[in-house]
Amino acid sequence: MPKPKLVTFDVYMALLDIEGSLVPVVADRLNMKVNAAATFVRTWRAKQMERAATSNSLDKGHTSFRTITGMALDYVAGQNGVAISPETREVLIRAWDELNPWPEANGVVGAVKAKGCMTAILSNGDQAMLEAVAKNFSSGFDHILSAETAGKYKPHPAIYDLPTTVLGIEKMDVLHVAGSANDVLGTIAAGIACVWSNRHGDILLDPAYPPTSVVSDLTGVPELL
């Protein structure tokens, strides 16, 4: 593929380890065994994304990702009959600002910069949430592009248009690193080249929108530039 001017990264799946970060916090705060905490976190994430998709569909304005994260937490707590104090609720929601990167993620972002490409986060999070997790990357990012700015969540084209509408970079000069099949679909449908960091060996729901390249983790990304 041609060398891009800008490489954008999905955060919550491609760069960050949601389950590995949140399970210990949930287990500690809610006094759960690790397996139960893992199930709790998976349902939390699933309901978070379900509500984000609903935000796109309702056409009632953009519901912030932090608000959605709280709604999903309340749902999974209620489903499991778990009472959460306001203090614990706040701690658990704020844990999304402190998610740990995958082991190779920091080095890969730096390696992409060393190849002469600009880097950006392109993610569903609120701007403040993304700025918080960006601090975990020593090389930093040139830009942080959020769903809050787009007013829509992935896979809506508005979020994939941000490099063009905000930065003035043509889609042909952008490469997006996706962490999920849904992100792949949105990227390719928007006309942007996409590398899928398919860490968990997932498959496409809609094979009409295949990624440009597939890697098993982020270490393969710099080699493609």
C-alpha positions in Angstrom: 0.0 0.0 0.0 1.2 3.6 -0.6 2.9 5.2 2.4 0.2 7.2 4.3 0.7 10.8 5.6 -1.4 9.9 8.7 -1.9 6.7 10.6 -4.9 6.7 12.8 -5.4 4.2 15.7 -8.5 2.8 17.2 -8.0 3.1 21.0 -10.3 0.8 22.9 -9.6 -2.4 20.9 -6.4 -1.8 18.9 -4.2 0.0 21.5 -5.7 -0.7 24.9 -6.4 -3.9 26.9 -9.9 -3.3 28.2 -10.4 -6.6 30.0 -6.9 -6.9 31.4 -7.2 -3.4 32.8 -10.7 -3.4 34.2 -11.0 -7.0 35.6 -8.7 -6.4 38.5 -10.5 -3.1 39.4 -13.9 -4.7 39.2 -12.8 -7.7 41.2 -11.4 -5.5 43.9 -14.1 -2.9 44.1 -17.1 -5.3 43.8 -15.4 -8.2 45.7 -15.8 -10.6 42.8 -13.7 -13.6 41.8 -11.7 -13.0 38.6 -13.9 -15.1 36.3 -17.0 -13.3 37.5 -15.3 -10.0 37.1 -14.3 -10.9 33.5 -17.9 -11.8 32.6 -19.0 -8.5 34.2 -16.5 -6.5 32.1 -17.4 -8.2 28.9 -21.1 -7.5 29.4 -20.3 -3.9 30.4 -18.4 -3.4 27.1 -21.1 -5.1 25.0 -23.8 -2.8 26.5 -21.6 0.2 26.2 -21.3 -0.4 22.4 -25.0 -1.3 22.2 -25.9 2.1 23.6 -23.4 3.9 21.4 -25.1 2.3 18.4 -28.4 3.5 19.7 -27.1 7.0 20.0 -26.4 6.9 16.3 -29.8 5.6 15.5 -32.1 7.8 17.6 -31.2 11.1 16.0 -31.6 12.8 19.3 -28.2 14.3 19.6 -24.9 12.8 20.7 -24.8 11.0 24.0 -21.4 11.3 25.6 -19.3 8.2 25.8 -18.8 8.7 29.6 -22.5 8.9 30.1 -23.0 5.7 28.0 -20.3 4.0 30.0 -22.2 4.8 33.2 -25.5 3.5 31.7 -23.8 0.2 30.7 -22.3 -0.1 34.2 -25.7 0.5 35.8 -27.2 -2.1 33.5 -24.7 -4.9 34.2 -24.7 -4.2 37.9 -28.5 -4.4 38.0 -28.5 -7.5 35.9 -26.1 -9.1 38.4 -27.9 -7.8 41.5 -24.8 -5.9 42.5 -25.3 -2.7 44.6 -22.7 0.0 43.7 -22.1 3.1 45.8 -21.8 6.4 44.0 -18.1 6.5 45.0 -17.5 3.0 43.5 -19.5 3.9 40.4 -17.3 6.9 39.8 -14.1 4.9 40.3 -15.2 2.3 37.8 -16.2 4.8 35.2 -12.9 6.7 35.7 -11.0 3.5 35.2 -11.7 3.9 31.5 -9.3 6.9 31.6 -6.5 4.6 33.0 -6.7 1.6 30.6 -3.3 -0.1 30.0 -1.9 -0.4 26.5 -1.2 -3.7 24.9 2.5 -4.6 25.6 3.7 -3.6 22.1 1.4 -0.6 21.6 3.7 2.2 22.8 6.6 1.0 20.8 4.5 0.6 17.7 3.2 4.2 17.8 6.8 5.4 18.1 7.9 3.2 15.2 5.1 4.6 13.0 6.3 8.1 13.8 9.9 7.1 13.0 8.7 6.1 9.6 7.8 9.7 9.0 4.0 9.4 9.4 1.8 11.5 11.6 -0.2 9.6 14.2 -3.7 10.2 15.6 -6.2 8.5 17.8 -9.5 8.0 16.0 -11.9 6.6 18.6 -15.4 6.5 20.1 -14.3 8.1 23.3 -15.0 11.6 24.5 -12.1 14.0 23.9 -11.1 14.2 27.6 -11.2 10.4 27.9 -8.9 10.0 24.9 -6.6 12.7 26.1 -6.3 10.8 29.4 -5.3 7.4 27.8 -3.0 9.1 25.3 -0.7 10.0 28.3 0.3 6.3 28.4 2.2 6.7 25.1 5.6 8.2 25.5 5.8 9.3 21.8 2.4 10.9 22.0 0.0 11.5 19.1 -0.1 14.4 16.7 -3.8 14.5 16.9 -6.7 13.1 18.9 -10.0 12.8 16.9 -13.0 11.8 18.9 -16.6 10.7 18.4 -17.5 13.7 20.5 -16.2 16.0 17.7 -17.9 13.9 15.0 -21.2 13.7 16.9 -21.5 10.1 15.9 -20.0 6.7 16.9 -18.3 4.1 14.7 -19.1 2.8 12.2 -20.9 6.1 11.1 -18.9 7.7 8.3 -18.8 11.1 10.2 -16.1 9.7 12.5 -14.0 8.4 9.6 -14.3 11.8 7.9 -12.5 13.6 10.8 -9.0 13.4 9.3 -10.4 15.3 6.2 -12.9 17.6 7.9 -10.7 18.6 10.8 -7.1 18.1 9.5 -7.6 18.6 5.7 -6.0 15.2 4.9 -7.4 13.3 2.0 -8.7 9.8 2.7 -6.2 8.3 0.2 -3.4 9.6 2.5 -4.8 7.9 5.7 -4.3 4.4 7.1 -6.5 3.4 10.0 -5.5 0.6 12.4 -8.7 -1.1 13.6 -9.1 -3.4 16.5 -12.5 -4.9 15.7 -14.5 -6.2 12.8 -17.0 -3.4 13.2 -14.2 -0.8 12.9 -12.9 -2.5 9.8 -16.4 -2.3 8.2 -16.7 1.4 9.0 -13.2 2.2 7.7 -13.5 0.4 4.4 -17.0 1.6 3.8 -15.7 5.1 4.3 -13.1 4.6 1.6 -10.0 4.5 3.9 -7.3 1.8 3.9 -7.5 -0.4 7.0 -5.1 -2.6 8.9 -6.9 -4.9 11.2 -5.0 -5.9 14.4 -7.0 -9.1 14.8 -5.6 -10.1 18.2 -8.4 -12.5 19.1 -8.8 -14.3 15.7 -12.2 -12.8 15.0 -13.9 -13.1 11.6 -15.9 -10.5 9.6 -19.6 -10.2 10.0 -19.9 -8.7 6.5 -17.2 -10.0 4.2 -18.2 -7.3 1.6 -15.9 -4.9 3.6 -12.6 -6.8 4.0 -9.5 -5.0 5.6 -6.6 -3.9 3.4 -4.3 -6.0 5.6 -4.6 -8.2 8.7 -2.0 -8.6 11.4 -2.1 -10.7 14.6 -1.1 -7.8 16.8 0.3 -4.3 16.4 3.9 -5.3 15.8 3.1 -6.0 12.1 1.9 -2.4 11.5 5.2 -0.5 10.9 6.4 -3.2 8.4 3.4 -2.2 6.2 4.5 1.4 5.9 
